[in-house]
Amino acid sequence: MHLAARNGRKEIVESLMKGGSRFTAVDVLDKDGWSALHCATWGGHLEVVKVILKSLQFSAVDLVDKEERTALHLAAMKGHRKVVDMILGSSRFIAVNAQDTEGWTALHLAAGNGHKSVVEIILQSPRFTAADAENEVVPNALCLAAGNGHAEVATLILQSTRLSPEEVGRKAETAKNWASVNGHQSTADAIDAVIESNKSHQR
């Protein structure tokens, strides 16, 4: 089933899911700790993801791989916006705020890779509450986006309605430093514009 899920073969996945007692390896993990859901999300196969999430035979929805990454982590890292949206919208998927072995959340992976539309979906989800999650590498996803030169993603996070004006100012300064230190002056300038706009609104 892993191969079918990885290659987007919806009809095969559906057939195996309906196989009953004839096919019992629905939740089996491969050598990397991937379930069929991991495989489908990595490839961005929306219809296969839908089939798997709807099947009550599949109980490995929240299982993590050897790097402790959920299917949501993989979809966010690859920039599969519709898949991320579907997973976040599934009541069966609980591990929305999970961090992998390095402390990355789905937001970190989307922000660090510059996937603006995915970052937007994650931030809009009331289920996601780990926007400020830290690890040993960066203070938060905002700084990761800034440090990697993703100006639009950094400003999107800063302009999120979850932040108070005071928080925007404080976090923007830190993110600006991350952008500058890593040689992304245009990103630092974009963040500086947010800082100035924030100051004008506070007057």
Protein Blocks (a to p, Z undefined) as FASTA:
>chain_A
ZZmmmnopaklmmmmmmnmmmlmklmpccfkopafklmmmmnopaklmmmmmmpmkbmkl
mpccfkopafklmmmmnopaklmmmmmmpmkbmklmbccfkopafklmmmmnopaklmmm
mmmpmkbcclmpccfkbmblklmmmmnopaklmmmmmmpckbcfklmmmmmmmmmmmmmm
nopaklmmmmmmmmmmmmmmmZZ
